[in-house]
Amino acid sequence: MSKNEDLFDISMILMTLFSLLETIRDENNIELVYDIDPTVPKELKGDSKALLSLLTQILTFVFQNTERDEIVLSITAPEDFFYEEIVTFSVRDTGINNEKMQSFVQNRLENSLKPLHAVVQKSNENPTDIIVSLPLKVDDIGNRRHYRLPDISMLGKKVLLICEKQNVAKSIKKMFRYFLYEVDMGLEEYKKKGSNLSYYDMVVISDSMTTPKLEALILHIQLKNPLKYVVVKSSNSTDVIHREVDTAYLIKPVMQESIYELIVSLYKEEIRDRTIKPENITTIIDMGKYINHPLKLKGQEYVESTMAVRKQEENKNKKVFESDTEPVLDTELGLKNTQRIGMDYGGKLRAFLEAYEHSDIQFRQLVKDKSVWAIKEFLTKIEKEARLIGALRLASLLNKANLLFVYENQDELPLYVSRYHLALKRLKQEIEKFLNA
């Protein structure tokens, strides 16, 4: 075991990993999916920086060399996790040839494995698998990755899950099954249930597959039946268009915490009011005519997606956001500000990157947790730091977000998560360009 044994949240490691790999994922159009067994403790002890570096190195290699459009990172641990156990990280079916794989492991991965006492295992199922096992500890013996819903009536709901990518759907299905949910995945399983949309408590669908016709249908059903409508969307999506239908969101990467928080947010009011779902309601619908299929099938009506219908409005919104008059980084102002207080500008920029490089992940989590005071403190602190270094566009965005509390429009905070992510990304590029000049 490495001497560096800090306590870390595995979910935060995976969120950071997802963010670090954003550019290469987008360039190669690859979906990264997490599959975490419930036996993996939430909090672990070990060298978290070395672990993040190792996973980043492995997945970067995979994304650069695979022809797959979905990559699944699976994490498993023993059923009885007692103090120190072996945790396994697997990337299955990469499709990368064996010679290239062996060269990567022997020549580039060896130094990253040593600090963690990690080993690469051979796969008996598929030679293109990458399987790494390493010892990790728990700080509190008996602390398990349990998610207990606050009311028993939140358990055992029925879900219709329609996703563009199969592995995304399988991962989400597994996480709903943890709460004893009955999940029908895809149109074929839906048809086997008699194509009765009213049978379900929840419809979960990829953002790219939604359509105005579908949302009009869901809205009509919601008038007489408490059907929940959940859209799975990317974390860097800039879609801020208001939907007429009552909508909840699952933001990728979807993890068990995401499903838990979704269920609680969807049903807390019904539990409080003891709302009872009406029985014997039947709504026979051919869902194939209402969703946007990723591929047009022979003899099948192609429905234009909601995203395509709103693309013009979304692009308009994006242009408004990008046309802010404030510069991304006013270096002259930043230099003047730091000189006035006796600081080195370059050093302050490096300190800002080190402190806030992944603050978009923190902001997203604070908004999900609805931690009002923590959000206010976050916005005020980073706005002050941004103005000091001359990051005026980011500061302006944070000021606008802070005004939501003044006008009691906190419901709009989720819209600022993706905006903050984009603004921070552009700022990092400008800072790195200045430092490397």
Secondary structure, DSSP 8 states (H G I E B T S, - for coil): --S--EEEEHHHHHHHHHHHTHHHHHHHT-EEEEEE-TTS-SEEEE-HHHHHHHHHHHHHHHHHH---SEEEEEEE--SS--SEEEEEEEE------HHHHHHHIIIIIHHHHGGGT-EEE--SS-TT-EEEEEEEE-SSTT-------SSGGGSS-EEEEE-SSHHHHHHHHHHHHTTT-EEEESHHHHHHTTSBGGG-SEEEEEGGG--HHHHHHHHHHHTTS--EEEEEE-TT-------SS--EEEESS--HHHHHHHHHHHHHHHHHHT----SS---B--GGGTS--SS--TT------HHHHTHHHHHHHHHHHHT-SS-S--HHHHHHHHHHTT--HHHHHHHHHHHHTTHHHHHHHHHHHT-HHHHHHHHHHHHHHHHHHT-HHHHHHHHHHHHHHHTT-GGGHHHHHHHHHHHHHHHHHHHHHHHT-
